[in-house]
Amino acid sequence: MDPLTAATSFATIVGLLSNFKSERSGTQLSEFIDWLKDKRHEDVAETIERNQSLAVQLKSVLALNHQELVQRLDLLDTVLASVASHVETFSALATTVRPDSVLSEQAFSIVKQFADSGANECWEQKYIGGTRYHFIGGNGSLEVQEPRFIEDDLKTLVELGILRLDYGSKGTRKFIITRQAVQLASSRDR
């Protein structure tokens, strides 16, 4: 598979699935494949027919009720736009199409600092007068530019799956880095 096809196949299938569900209420894979062929997307239909794993996954997506699928597609669109807003080539496009879903500069800075630290976790430490975030398994601590919005930014990063949230034995919050976070952090360097 050439690089362009590999880079766009997921987006293509999701986009076509979204179009199919907006036109029809079908829940069967066979209906989706017939629709693809009617819309002259024979190559995508053939790919689905040849790939059993892909077919199984599409069946489970098609089984979702319409409202639930729309909500999940909207979340996916938000995540994609948030990530794309930090990729130079797509930044302006993402901001124009989904201005509500763009990660703040501080949220991006959190991800970048975390990735650059080499740490696997960032622990929250509350003390009289404030909160600090220490990297564990790496170097340093998190520099927070806008303390007023740190909770919002951390919540957004967790909701988007960029960071994971867990708790220590005494209830202390710890944020765990993901592969997506490292990829996002390096996307601005390109």
C-alpha positions as CSV (number, residue, x, y, z in Angstrom):
1,M,0.0,0.0,0.0
2,D,1.5,3.4,-1.0
3,P,2.0,6.0,1.9
4,L,-0.8,8.3,0.7
5,T,-3.3,5.4,0.6
6,A,-2.2,4.2,4.1
7,A,-2.5,7.7,5.5
8,T,-6.0,8.3,4.1
9,S,-7.7,4.9,4.3
10,F,-9.0,5.3,7.8
11,A,-10.2,8.9,7.1
12,T,-11.8,7.7,3.8
13,I,-13.7,4.8,5.4
14,V,-14.9,7.0,8.3
15,G,-16.0,9.7,6.0
16,L,-17.9,7.3,3.7
17,L,-19.5,5.6,6.7
18,S,-20.6,9.0,8.0
19,N,-22.1,9.9,4.5
20,F,-23.8,6.5,4.4
21,K,-25.4,7.0,7.8
22,S,-26.6,10.5,6.9
23,E,-28.4,9.2,3.8
24,R,-29.7,5.9,5.1
25,S,-30.6,4.2,8.4
26,G,-29.0,0.9,7.3
27,T,-27.3,-1.2,9.9
28,Q,-26.0,-4.1,7.7
29,L,-22.6,-4.3,6.2
30,S,-24.0,-5.6,3.0
31,E,-26.1,-2.4,2.7
32,F,-23.0,-0.2,3.2
33,I,-21.1,-2.2,0.6
34,D,-23.9,-1.9,-1.9
35,W,-24.1,1.9,-1.2
36,L,-20.3,2.2,-1.7
37,K,-20.6,0.5,-5.1
38,D,-23.6,2.7,-6.1
39,K,-21.5,5.8,-5.2
40,R,-18.5,4.5,-7.3
41,H,-16.3,3.5,-4.4
42,E,-15.7,0.0,-5.7
43,D,-12.1,0.0,-4.4
44,V,-13.2,0.7,-0.8
45,A,-16.0,-2.0,-1.1
46,E,-13.5,-4.5,-2.4
47,T,-11.0,-3.7,0.4
48,I,-13.8,-4.3,3.0
49,E,-14.8,-7.6,1.3
50,R,-11.2,-8.8,1.3
51,N,-10.4,-7.8,4.9
52,Q,-12.4,-9.9,7.4
53,S,-11.1,-7.9,10.4
54,L,-12.2,-4.7,8.8
55,A,-15.6,-6.1,8.0
56,V,-16.1,-7.2,11.6
57,Q,-15.2,-3.8,12.9
58,L,-17.5,-2.0,10.5
59,K,-20.4,-4.4,11.4
60,S,-20.0,-3.3,15.1
61,V,-19.9,0.4,14.1
62,L,-23.0,0.0,11.8
63,A,-24.9,-1.7,14.7
64,L,-24.7,1.5,16.8
65,N,-27.9,3.5,16.9
66,H,-27.9,6.7,14.8
67,Q,-27.6,9.2,17.7
68,E,-24.7,7.2,19.3
69,L,-22.8,7.0,16.0
70,V,-23.2,10.7,15.4
71,Q,-21.9,11.5,18.9
72,R,-18.9,9.2,18.4
73,L,-18.2,10.7,14.9
74,D,-18.4,14.2,16.4
75,L,-15.9,13.2,19.1
76,L,-13.6,11.7,16.5
77,D,-13.8,15.0,14.5
78,T,-13.0,17.0,17.6
79,V,-10.0,14.9,18.4
80,L,-8.7,15.0,14.8
81,A,-9.1,18.7,14.6
82,S,-7.4,19.2,17.9
83,V,-4.4,17.2,16.8
84,A,-4.4,18.7,13.3
85,S,-4.3,22.2,14.8
86,H,-0.7,21.5,15.9
87,V,0.5,20.1,12.6
88,E,1.8,23.1,10.6
89,T,0.3,22.2,7.2
90,F,-3.2,21.6,8.7
91,S,-3.3,24.1,11.5
92,A,-5.2,26.9,9.8
93,L,-7.7,24.4,8.2
94,A,-8.4,22.7,11.6
95,T,-8.9,26.0,13.3
96,T,-11.2,27.3,10.6
97,V,-13.3,24.1,10.5
98,R,-13.5,23.4,14.2
99,P,-12.4,26.5,16.2
100,D,-14.1,24.9,19.3
101,S,-11.9,21.9,19.3
102,V,-8.4,23.4,19.2
103,L,-6.0,22.5,22.0
104,S,-4.9,25.6,23.9
105,E,-1.2,26.5,23.8
106,Q,-0.9,25.5,27.4
107,A,-2.4,22.1,26.7
108,F,0.0,21.6,23.8
109,S,2.9,22.8,26.1
110,I,1.9,20.2,28.7
111,V,2.1,17.4,26.2
112,K,5.4,18.8,24.8
113,Q,7.0,19.1,28.2
114,F,5.8,15.7,29.3
115,A,7.2,14.0,26.1
116,D,10.5,15.9,26.3
117,S,11.0,15.0,29.9
118,G,11.2,11.3,29.1
119,A,8.8,10.6,32.0
120,N,6.0,8.0,32.0
121,E,4.0,9.8,34.6
122,C,3.3,13.2,36.0
123,W,2.1,13.3,39.6
124,E,0.0,16.2,41.0
125,Q,1.2,17.5,44.4
126,K,-1.1,19.8,46.3
127,Y,0.4,22.1,48.9
128,I,-0.6,25.3,50.8
129,G,-0.7,27.9,48.1
130,G,-0.9,25.9,45.0
131,T,-0.3,22.7,43.0
132,R,2.8,21.3,41.4
133,Y,3.2,18.6,38.8
134,H,6.3,16.4,39.0
135,F,7.5,14.1,36.2
136,I,8.3,10.6,37.4
137,G,10.8,8.5,35.4
138,G,12.1,11.6,33.7
139,N,13.4,15.0,34.4
140,G,11.9,18.0,36.1
141,S,8.4,19.3,36.7
142,L,5.7,20.8,34.6
143,E,5.8,24.5,34.0
144,V,2.3,25.9,34.1
145,Q,1.8,29.2,32.2
146,E,-1.9,29.7,33.0
147,P,-2.7,28.1,36.4
148,R,-6.3,29.3,36.1
149,F,-6.9,26.9,33.2
150,I,-4.7,23.9,34.1
151,E,-7.7,21.9,35.2
152,D,-9.5,22.5,31.9
153,D,-6.4,21.7,29.9
154,L,-5.7,18.5,31.8
155,K,-9.3,17.4,31.6
156,T,-9.3,18.0,27.8
157,L,-6.1,16.0,27.3
158,V,-7.6,13.1,29.2
159,E,-10.9,13.3,27.4
160,L,-9.2,13.2,24.1
161,G,-7.1,10.2,25.1
162,I,-3.8,12.1,24.8
163,L,-3.1,11.6,28.5
164,R,-4.5,8.9,30.8
165,L,-5.6,9.6,34.4
166,D,-5.0,7.3,37.3
167,Y,-4.8,7.7,41.0
168,G,-2.1,6.8,43.6
169,S,-2.9,4.8,46.8
170,K,-3.7,8.1,48.6
171,G,-5.9,9.4,45.9
172,T,-3.2,11.6,44.3
173,R,-3.8,12.2,40.6
174,K,-1.2,10.9,38.2
175,F,-1.3,11.6,34.5
176,I,0.2,8.9,32.2
177,I,1.7,9.7,28.8
178,T,0.4,7.9,25.7
179,R,1.9,7.2,22.3
180,Q,-0.5,9.7,20.9
181,A,0.9,12.4,23.2
182,V,4.5,11.7,22.0
183,Q,3.4,11.7,18.4
184,L,1.5,15.0,19.0
185,A,4.5,16.6,20.7
186,S,6.8,15.7,17.8
187,S,4.3,16.9,15.1
188,R,5.3,20.5,15.6
189,D,8.9,19.6,15.2
190,R,8.3,18.5,11.6
